[in-house]
Amino acid sequence: MKEQLHDLSSVQTGILIEANNKMLKNCKLFENGGNYDQPEVDWYQGQMDKINTMIETCQGQRTEKVTELVKEMDNLQHEP
């Protein structure tokens, strides 16, 4: 259970940020045979930076909550 909570609070959010960054790297510019103009990619980067910041903020909040829950579960195992 503890591992699953850790996975949801930290690992999965890290994977999401990594996927966001990978998506941006895969945006090929027109001059390289792609479908994107540099200002467009820059705009997407700005939006993705905001999203990643929100994810990181939530990740910190979730990590704190998981720590509290784990302590509570440990206490309940010893003091029903």
N, C-alpha and C positions, 0 to 999 in steps of 0.2 A: 504494500500500500504506500509506504513512504517513497519508494522508488517511482511509483506512478505519479505521485504528487510532484516530486522533483522534476519528472519528465514534462509534465504539463506546465510547470511554472518557469522552467529554465530552458530545457532542451528544445522543446517545440517552438518557443518564441525565437530562439537562436536560429533554428532551421528556417523560420519564416523570414527573418531579416536576411539570411543568406540567399534565399530564393529571390527576394526582392532585388538584391544587388546583382544576382546572376541575370535576372530578367533585363536589367538595364544594360549590362555588358553585352547582351545579345541583340540590342537595338543597333542594327547596321545602318550607317549613314548612306545617303543617296550616292555620294561619291565612291562608296565601297560596294555599290550594287544593292544597297538596302532600301528600306522604306521610310527612313527618318531623316529629318534635317537637324543640324546641331542645336539650334534654339529649342526645338521640340524635345530633344533628349535632355537638354539642360533643364527645361521646365519639369519633365518627368522626374529628373534627379531631385529637384527641389521638393516636389510633392512626396517622393519616396523618402527623403530625409525626414520630413515631418512625420510620416507614417512610422518610420523606424524609431524615431524619438518616442512616439506614443507607445510603441510596442515595448521599448526598453523601460519606460516608466511603469507600464503595467507589469512587466517582468519583475521589477523591484518590489512592487506592491504584492504580487503573488508570492514571491519568495518569502517575504515577511509573514504573510498569512500561512504559508506552508509550515514555516518554523513554529508558529503559534499552534497550529493544528497537531504537529508532531509532538510537541511538548504536552499538549492536552491529552493526546492518545497515550503517551508514555505514563502520565499521571494516572489516567483511568485504569491502566493495566495494573498499577500498584495500589491504587486507592479506589476501588469500585464504588 
